[in-house]
Amino acid sequence: MIYYALAGLVLLIDQISKWMIVQNMALGQSIAIIPGLFYLTSIRNNGAAWSILEGQFIFFFIITIIVLVAVVYYMQKIGRKQPLLGTSLGLIIGGTLGNFLDRMLRGEVVDFIHVYIIHYSFPVFNIADSSLCIGVILLIMYLFLDGKKEQ
C-alpha cells in the first residue's frame, strides 16, 4: 500500500540522515549551510518537541505505541480510501517510527536541522519531526475539508 510505503520512505530517509550526522559530526558541532539561515547542528534530545518531558522514556514508549495503533487503525479503516488522509497518516507513521527507533536504539533522538527565522533560533529538529508536523497539518486540512463536505 502506497501510504505505508511513504511511511517507510520517511523512516529510511530519517534514519540515514541521523546516522550520517552521528558518524560525521561531533555532538554540539554546527556547520553553516546558508549562514544566518540554515545550519546542521548535531544535538541529542531525550524529551519530546523542544526537549519537554526530558527523560520520560516509559511515558514516550507507551504514548508512541498507543498513537501508532490508533493511526494504523484509521489508516486501515478509512485512510486507504482518502488520498489526503492516507498521506497525512503515512507521514505521521513514518515520523513517529523514526523518533521511536531513535529512543529504542540510542535512548535519545538525534536532531540536526537548525533554522534561524529573522534572528530567532528555531529549536533544532529532524526529518521525523518535519514529517510529523506536515502530517498533522495535512490531517487538519483533511478534517476541515471533510467537515465542509458534510455541511
Summary of the structure (lengths in Angstrom):
residues: 151
radius of gyration: 16.5
end to end distance: 30.8
largest distance: 54.4
contacts: 458
relative contact order: 0.19
helix: 65%
strand: 17%
